[in-house]
Amino acid sequence: MEDCITRCNMNARASAKEEVRRQAGERLRQARIAAGYGEQIDFYEAFAIPQGTYANHEGGLRGMDLPTAQAYADKLENVSAGWILTGEGDPPKKLPPKLSRGKRALIGDAETSGDPKESSVDEKMAFIWRHLRLEIKLAVVSLVETLVKVWPDRPPK
């Protein structure tokens, strides 16, 4: 009988830990979305976080310690590590959307073959684009979007 009680207590503690992880993962998801990263991939690619690690944290399958939660909070810039871990404190602030997966398709890695010195202009540009950091790509896309808004429809003759 005593053995059964011990096992029940251990199961209850395990279930409580799983629930704490699940809730922290859900808060991480809420903070990511509020920070403007609509999909997990938008966030973990922007900061070179291993996909499995991030997905397991957000899914509540893997626990987070304070330094990990702080690293996420620093990257998200809209929430505290304490809120991610415990739910205490201010909820995440809503920030403007970041580059979404759909837009990323426009700037995604282009495949080139052969030596870039022997390539056409388009292939050279694709080669350069492929090797730019995501932050640079985001800045270029933002600049192009701004230019499209102010540029005349047709160039002068």
C-alpha positions, 0 to 999 in steps of 0.5 A: 500500500505504501509503495502505491502511495509513493508511486501516486505521489511521484506521478502527481509531481511529474504531472505538475512539472509537465503542466508547468512546462506546458504553461511556460511553452504556451506563454512563450508562444503568446510572446512570440506571436505578440512580438510579430513572429507569426510562425515558429520558423520566423523566430528561430531562423531570425536568431539561429535557434535550433528548430527542435530546441525551440519547438520543444520549449514552445510545445512544453516538451522541454523545460526552460531554465531562467537563462534560457527564458531570459535569452528568449525574452531578450530576443523577443523584446516584449516580455520578461523572462519571469512572465514566460516562466511563471506568468507573473508580471506584465504580459507581452507587448504587441509589436509590429509584424516581422518578415513572415514566411510568405515574404521570406519566400521572396528573399529565400535562398536561391540556388546557383550552380558553378563558379559565381564568376562565370554566372549571369547577373541574376545568378550573381545577385542570387549568390550574394543574396543567399549569403546575406544575413537575415537582418540584412535581407530584412533591411533590404526588403523594407527599403524596397517596400518603401521605394515601391510606395514612393517611386512613380509607376513608370520611369521618366522617358 
